[in-house]
Amino acid sequence: MMMTESVAKQYQKYLEADAQARKLWDRQARELRKLIKLAKLGRKHSLIVPISESRGLQITDQFRTREDRVFTPAFCKRYQVKEVPLRGE
């Protein structure tokens, strides 16, 4: 019985941690959608948006690439955001 109680307690801790992670994941997804909208990616495949004089954000819609065509976008990370140096400035 001792083992069953410890497993139940640990499972409860796991469920609480999972709920917290899902909240943060949902918040991260909302903030990413706001970033995409603010950057005006629209129907473009890729876009570089300056965030300072020497750095920019490259936002890529991975669903639109032909070689990486994904048929179930709900199960993949659709947008890739990375910081890149700006050229020519």
MDAnalysis code that builds the backbone (N, CA, C; Angstrom):
import MDAnalysis as mda
import numpy as np

u = mda.Universe.empty(267, n_residues=89, atom_resindex=np.repeat(np.arange(89), 3), trajectory=True)
u.add_TopologyAttr("name", ["N", "CA", "C"] * 89)
u.add_TopologyAttr("resid", np.arange(1, 90))
u.add_TopologyAttr("resname", ["MET", "MET", "MET", "THR", "GLU", "SER", "VAL", "ALA", "LYS", "GLN", "TYR", "GLN", "LYS", "TYR", "LEU", "GLU", "ALA", "ASP", "ALA", "GLN", "ALA", "ARG", "LYS", "LEU", "TRP", "ASP", "ARG", "GLN", "ALA", "ARG", "GLU", "LEU", "ARG", "LYS", "LEU", "ILE", "LYS", "LEU", "ALA", "LYS", "LEU", "GLY", "ARG", "LYS", "HIS", "SER", "LEU", "ILE", "VAL", "PRO", "ILE", "SER", "GLU", "SER", "ARG", "GLY", "LEU", "GLN", "ILE", "THR", "ASP", "GLN", "PHE", "ARG", "THR", "ARG", "GLU", "ASP", "ARG", "VAL", "PHE", "THR", "PRO", "ALA", "PHE", "CYS", "LYS", "ARG", "TYR", "GLN", "VAL", "LYS", "GLU", "VAL", "PRO", "LEU", "ARG", "GLY", "GLU"])
u.atoms.positions = np.array([
    [0.816, -1.207, 0.000],
    [0.000, 0.000, 0.000],
    [0.858, 1.269, 0.000],
    [1.992, 1.188, 0.659],
    [2.864, 2.356, 0.741],
    [3.290, 2.805, -0.662],
    [3.575, 1.829, -1.508],
    [4.004, 2.155, -2.856],
    [2.873, 2.797, -3.649],
    [1.664, 2.344, -3.493],
    [0.528, 2.888, -4.217],
    [0.293, 4.346, -3.840],
    [0.421, 4.681, -2.576],
    [0.240, 6.064, -2.127],
    [1.317, 6.976, -2.697],
    [2.560, 6.509, -2.705],
    [3.641, 7.342, -3.240],
    [3.481, 7.542, -4.744],
    [3.017, 6.504, -5.434],
    [2.785, 6.639, -6.879],
    [1.648, 7.621, -7.128],
    [0.594, 7.546, -6.327],
    [-0.539, 8.459, -6.485],
    [-0.121, 9.899, -6.230],
    [0.704, 10.117, -5.208],
    [1.182, 11.477, -4.908],
    [2.052, 12.015, -6.042],
    [2.943, 11.161, -6.533],
    [3.808, 11.591, -7.625],
    [3.004, 11.874, -8.886],
    [1.985, 11.076, -9.145],
    [1.126, 11.297, -10.303],
    [0.388, 12.621, -10.175],
    [-0.050, 12.961, -8.974],
    [-0.723, 14.237, -8.745],
    [0.228, 15.407, -9.020],
    [1.481, 15.285, -8.579],
    [2.485, 16.318, -8.857],
    [2.706, 16.452, -10.361],
    [2.738, 15.301, -11.033],
    [2.910, 15.305, -12.487],
    [1.751, 16.027, -13.167],
    [0.534, 15.759, -12.750],
    [-0.637, 16.415, -13.343],
    [-0.606, 17.920, -13.131],
    [-0.185, 18.362, -11.944],
    [-0.084, 19.798, -11.675],
    [0.979, 20.441, -12.564],
    [2.124, 19.789, -12.707],
    [3.187, 20.320, -13.566],
    [2.742, 20.360, -15.019],
    [2.007, 19.338, -15.455],
    [1.504, 19.292, -16.820],
    [0.522, 20.431, -17.078],
    [-0.347, 20.704, -16.117],
    [-1.306, 21.797, -16.272],
    [-0.583, 23.140, -16.373],
    [0.460, 23.345, -15.561],
    [1.241, 24.591, -15.637],
    [1.928, 24.721, -16.984],
    [2.503, 23.628, -17.467],
    [3.200, 23.662, -18.753],
    [2.233, 23.977, -19.891],
    [1.038, 23.416, -19.854],
    [0.051, 23.691, -20.898],
    [-0.372, 25.156, -20.891],
    [-0.511, 25.749, -19.705],
    [-0.839, 27.176, -19.616],
    [0.246, 28.019, -20.261],
    [1.500, 27.711, -19.939],
    [2.611, 28.467, -20.514],
    [2.714, 28.239, -22.016],
    [2.450, 27.018, -22.471],
    [2.486, 26.707, -23.901],
    [1.424, 27.509, -24.641],
    [0.213, 27.589, -24.060],
    [-0.866, 28.364, -24.675],
    [-0.505, 29.839, -24.732],
    [0.107, 30.344, -23.665],
    [0.515, 31.756, -23.642],
    [1.580, 32.013, -24.706],
    [2.536, 31.092, -24.826],
    [3.584, 31.242, -25.824],
    [2.988, 31.244, -27.223],
    [2.003, 30.407, -27.473],
    [1.361, 30.349, -28.787],
    [0.604, 31.640, -29.086],
    [-0.063, 32.208, -28.086],
    [-0.772, 33.490, -28.285],
    [0.212, 34.606, -28.610],
    [1.325, 34.649, -27.870],
    [2.324, 35.692, -28.116],
    [2.966, 35.526, -29.495],
    [3.168, 34.292, -29.941],
    [3.719, 34.056, -31.280],
    [2.746, 34.524, -32.348],
    [1.455, 34.250, -32.182],
    [0.458, 34.716, -33.154],
    [0.444, 36.242, -33.221],
    [0.565, 36.912, -32.066],
    [0.623, 38.375, -32.056],
    [1.858, 38.877, -32.798],
    [3.005, 38.199, -32.587],
    [4.244, 38.573, -33.263],
    [4.110, 38.414, -34.773],
    [3.518, 37.312, -35.220],
    [3.327, 37.060, -36.654],
    [2.427, 38.135, -37.258],
    [1.371, 38.486, -36.554],
    [0.436, 39.498, -37.054],
    [1.096, 40.870, -37.104],
    [1.857, 41.206, -36.061],
    [2.530, 42.497, -36.001],
    [3.603, 42.618, -37.086],
    [4.288, 41.514, -37.384],
    [5.329, 41.517, -38.411],
    [4.750, 41.528, -39.818],
    [3.447, 41.274, -39.943],
    [2.752, 41.254, -41.228],
    [3.338, 40.209, -42.171],
    [3.469, 38.979, -41.657],
    [3.961, 37.880, -42.486],
    [2.960, 37.543, -43.577],
    [1.686, 37.533, -43.235],
    [0.649, 37.276, -44.233],
    [0.826, 35.943, -44.928],
    [0.846, 35.961, -46.255],
    [0.982, 34.728, -47.031],
    [2.405, 34.495, -47.505],
    [3.337, 35.299, -46.999],
    [4.735, 35.143, -47.405],
    [5.332, 33.893, -46.774],
    [6.345, 33.352, -47.414],
    [7.036, 32.178, -46.889],
    [7.980, 32.566, -45.752],
    [8.709, 33.654, -45.939],
    [9.709, 34.067, -44.967],
    [9.813, 35.580, -44.961],
    [10.207, 36.128, -43.824],
    [10.288, 37.577, -43.665],
    [11.348, 37.888, -42.637],
    [12.136, 38.936, -42.870],
    [13.105, 39.408, -41.881],
    [12.647, 40.783, -41.419],
    [12.418, 40.904, -40.112],
    [11.928, 42.139, -39.514],
    [13.031, 42.705, -38.627],
    [13.476, 43.952, -38.864],
    [14.520, 44.512, -38.006],
    [14.008, 44.773, -36.590],
    [14.840, 44.417, -35.589],
    [14.500, 44.712, -34.195],
    [15.503, 45.677, -33.575],
    [16.637, 45.879, -34.254],
    [17.618, 46.886, -33.865],
    [18.386, 47.263, -35.133],
    [19.424, 48.072, -34.994],
    [20.180, 48.485, -36.173],
    [20.965, 47.341, -36.804],
    [21.376, 46.371, -35.993],
    [22.211, 45.294, -36.520],
    [21.567, 43.914, -36.446],
    [20.435, 43.776, -35.788],
    [19.793, 42.473, -35.620],
    [18.375, 42.492, -36.171],
    [17.924, 41.329, -36.592],
    [16.568, 41.191, -37.102],
    [15.997, 39.830, -36.738],
    [14.696, 39.705, -36.862],
    [14.026, 38.424, -36.639],
    [13.661, 37.831, -37.983],
    [14.069, 36.596, -38.211],
    [13.658, 35.887, -39.413],
    [12.513, 34.969, -39.022],
    [11.350, 35.205, -39.617],
    [10.162, 34.402, -39.350],
    [9.880, 33.590, -40.608],
    [9.819, 32.275, -40.457],
    [9.601, 31.374, -41.581],
    [8.347, 30.551, -41.334],
    [7.475, 30.534, -42.329],
    [6.290, 29.690, -42.269],
    [6.683, 28.345, -42.861],
    [6.944, 27.348, -42.030],
    [7.441, 26.067, -42.495],
    [6.385, 25.272, -43.255],
    [5.136, 25.610, -43.087],
    [4.063, 24.910, -43.796],
    [4.083, 25.235, -45.282],
    [4.626, 26.390, -45.648],
    [4.593, 26.830, -47.040],
    [5.772, 26.330, -47.865],
    [6.778, 25.707, -47.235],
    [7.901, 25.197, -48.023],
    [7.476, 23.917, -48.725],
    [7.866, 23.762, -49.967],
    [7.424, 22.612, -50.761],
    [8.036, 21.301, -50.266],
    [9.321, 21.321, -49.912],
    [9.955, 20.068, -49.515],
    [9.536, 19.627, -48.113],
    [9.078, 20.550, -47.287],
    [8.670, 20.216, -45.921],
    [7.160, 20.290, -45.761],
    [6.422, 20.047, -46.818],
    [4.960, 20.146, -46.769],
    [4.421, 19.203, -45.695],
    [3.661, 19.756, -44.792],
    [3.108, 18.990, -43.688],
    [1.601, 18.898, -43.891],
    [1.065, 17.704, -43.817],
    [-0.355, 17.517, -44.051],
    [-1.175, 17.621, -42.783],
    [-0.524, 17.601, -41.626],
    [-1.237, 17.758, -40.356],
    [-0.592, 18.887, -39.569],
    [-0.901, 20.140, -39.903],
    [-0.220, 21.263, -39.249],
    [-0.523, 21.377, -37.761],
    [-1.572, 20.753, -37.275],
    [-1.892, 20.838, -35.853],
    [-0.857, 20.114, -35.007],
    [-0.117, 19.185, -35.591],
    [0.838, 18.407, -34.826],
    [2.281, 18.834, -35.054],
    [2.499, 19.961, -35.699],
    [3.862, 20.391, -35.969],
    [4.069, 21.822, -35.497],
    [5.320, 22.200, -35.407],
    [5.657, 23.582, -35.123],
    [5.664, 24.291, -36.470],
    [4.699, 25.145, -36.691],
    [4.526, 25.733, -38.012],
    [5.495, 26.874, -38.279],
    [5.685, 27.759, -37.331],
    [6.534, 28.935, -37.537],
    [7.875, 28.758, -36.844],
    [8.916, 29.199, -37.529],
    [10.247, 29.212, -36.936],
    [10.665, 30.665, -36.807],
    [11.083, 31.066, -35.614],
    [11.519, 32.435, -35.366],
    [12.952, 32.370, -34.840],
    [13.856, 33.082, -35.517],
    [15.226, 33.129, -35.020],
    [15.814, 34.504, -35.268],
    [16.768, 34.859, -34.432],
    [17.415, 36.152, -34.524],
    [18.595, 36.039, -35.494],
    [18.696, 36.991, -36.430],
    [19.738, 36.964, -37.450],
    [20.378, 38.350, -37.559],
    [21.645, 38.412, -38.019],
    [22.258, 39.720, -38.265],
    [21.704, 40.324, -39.557],
    [21.544, 41.637, -39.575],
    [21.098, 42.323, -40.791],
    [22.305, 42.547, -41.695],
    [22.102, 42.409, -42.988],
    [23.198, 42.582, -43.950],
    [23.225, 43.996, -44.496],
    [24.430, 44.456, -44.797],
    [24.589, 45.728, -45.506],
    [24.361, 46.968, -44.671],
    [24.361, 46.838, -43.361],
    [24.170, 48.046, -42.542],
    [25.220, 48.150, -41.500],
])
